């Protein structure tokens, strides 16, 4: 049997409501895999409907890991997840199974594949406050000029009016002495410590994805998303956890529960925010050269699940490290 220099694993990524979980489940059944959730919200207990966790029946068919591992009041970092994922993946491999990482939190997957190295340094509140103060005193053009001096590549790619990104790039340089553009280059070129095949689902016609998102929201509401949000609110979860309070699916319904807006307005806002989130996810994954893309639609309508599964298996068959 062929010997591998690195352990094998598979990952399924893409935008929210794009069909990742269904594809990962079918591939796990056919390839003898177990699924590792790569979702920054599915780790929290009690946040079930809003995070689209796999059903009990799906978890019975295929083992799922890193779901319901923390209380929502706890701040759970990317490095916390990477540490847990390392242990989980090694356990799956030790039993002769294929780890399948599935989720839309690109930062988690990126950090895991690189062995836990953060993509860029964490925030420095003191440096950020200093730069923001400087921007207020001297203006956005001045701050952008400071970035131009230390990181002309990032400066050229960032509009002076995008003050948040300009400050973030300067913050990274201040913390490390390394330009953000260099961190970006390392992120794109860093070799994986695994023989990893990353399948990405993409939609050539974005309206098809947006329709799926709207349907997903409607289903969540029918399943009890409002009651779930109310329970979390009454527990004080959103007051104690910044992460939970920022979670899409909950924060958009809070104004309705607080009597600030109508249900129709809250639902429309939820759908709009989710579409924007999906767009950001696609921007993230498109920039990663390790993703092997599969078209989930033909430009006019979405492909059937079986067709997507077969396309994925054909692609994997061409990857000698997988099948």
ZIFEN-V160602 format. One record per pair of residues at least 12 apart in sequence whose C-alpha atoms are under 7 Angstrom apart, sorted by the first residue. I is the first residue (numbers start at 1). J is the second residue. D is the distance in Angstrom with one decimal. If there is no record, write none. Layout:
BEGIN
I/J/D  I/J/D
END
This chain:
BEGIN
6/193/6.5  6/194/5.0  6/195/5.5  7/194/5.2  7/195/5.8  8/194/5.9  8/195/4.7  8/196/5.9  9/98/6.0  9/99/5.2  9/100/6.2  9/194/6.8  9/195/6.3  9/196/5.0  9/197/6.7  10/99/6.3  10/100/4.7  10/101/6.3  10/196/5.6  10/197/5.0  10/198/5.9  11/100/5.1  11/101/4.4  11/102/5.7  11/197/6.3  11/198/4.6  11/199/6.0  12/24/6.3  12/101/6.3  12/102/4.9  12/103/6.8  12/198/5.9  12/199/4.8  12/200/5.9  13/102/6.1  13/103/5.6  13/104/5.7  13/199/6.2  13/200/4.8  13/201/6.5  14/104/5.9  14/200/5.2  14/201/5.1  14/202/6.5  14/281/6.9  14/282/6.5  15/104/6.2  15/278/4.8  15/281/5.6  15/282/6.0  16/104/6.6  16/278/5.6  17/212/6.1  17/213/5.5  17/216/6.6  18/201/6.8  18/209/6.5  20/102/6.8  20/103/7.0  21/102/6.7  23/309/6.3  24/100/6.9  24/102/6.6  25/62/6.9  28/62/7.0  29/62/7.0  32/97/5.8  32/98/6.2  33/97/5.3  33/98/4.2  33/99/5.7  33/100/6.3  34/62/6.2  34/63/5.3  34/64/6.2  34/97/6.8  34/98/6.2  34/99/5.3  34/100/5.9  35/63/6.3  35/64/4.8  35/65/6.2  35/99/6.1  35/100/4.7  35/101/5.8  35/102/6.7  36/64/5.8  36/65/4.7  36/66/6.1  36/99/6.8  36/100/5.9  36/101/4.6  36/102/6.2  37/64/7.0  37/65/6.0  37/66/5.6  37/67/6.5  37/101/5.9  37/102/5.2  37/103/5.9  38/101/5.9  38/102/5.3  38/103/4.4  38/104/6.7  38/105/6.1  38/108/6.6  38/109/6.7  39/103/5.0  39/104/6.0  39/105/5.2  40/105/6.2  42/67/5.4  42/68/6.5  43/66/6.0  43/67/4.6  43/68/4.7  43/69/5.2  43/70/5.9  44/68/5.0  44/69/6.2  44/70/5.0  44/71/5.4  44/72/5.0  45/68/4.5  45/69/6.8  45/70/6.1  45/71/5.4  45/72/6.4  49/220/6.0  49/225/5.8  50/220/6.8  50/225/6.2  50/249/5.1  50/250/6.8  72/237/6.6  72/241/6.9  72/244/6.3  73/237/5.8  73/240/5.9  73/241/4.9  74/241/6.8  75/241/6.9  75/243/6.8  78/108/5.8  79/116/6.7  82/108/6.9  82/112/5.5  82/116/6.1  104/281/7.0  106/285/6.9  113/192/5.1  113/193/6.2  113/194/7.0  114/190/6.6  114/191/6.9  114/192/5.5  114/193/6.5  115/193/6.7  119/187/6.1  120/183/6.3  121/172/6.3  127/171/6.3  128/167/6.8  128/171/6.4  131/167/6.5  140/160/6.0  140/161/6.3  140/163/6.5  141/160/5.8  144/160/5.4  144/166/6.3  147/166/6.9  147/170/6.0  150/179/6.9  151/179/5.5  153/181/6.2  154/180/6.8  154/181/5.6  188/288/6.2  188/289/6.7  195/321/6.6  198/290/6.6  198/291/5.0  198/292/5.9  199/291/5.8  199/292/5.0  199/293/5.9  200/291/5.9  200/292/5.8  200/293/4.6  200/294/6.0  201/293/6.0  201/294/5.1  201/295/6.1  201/296/5.9  202/293/6.6  202/294/6.2  202/295/5.2  202/296/5.8  203/295/5.9  203/296/5.6  203/297/5.8  204/295/6.8  204/297/6.6  204/299/5.6  205/299/5.1  208/301/6.7  208/302/6.7  210/275/6.3  213/271/6.9  213/275/6.9  214/271/6.0  217/271/6.8  229/250/5.8  248/274/7.0  249/270/6.4  252/266/5.8  252/269/6.4  252/270/5.4  253/266/5.6  296/308/6.6
END
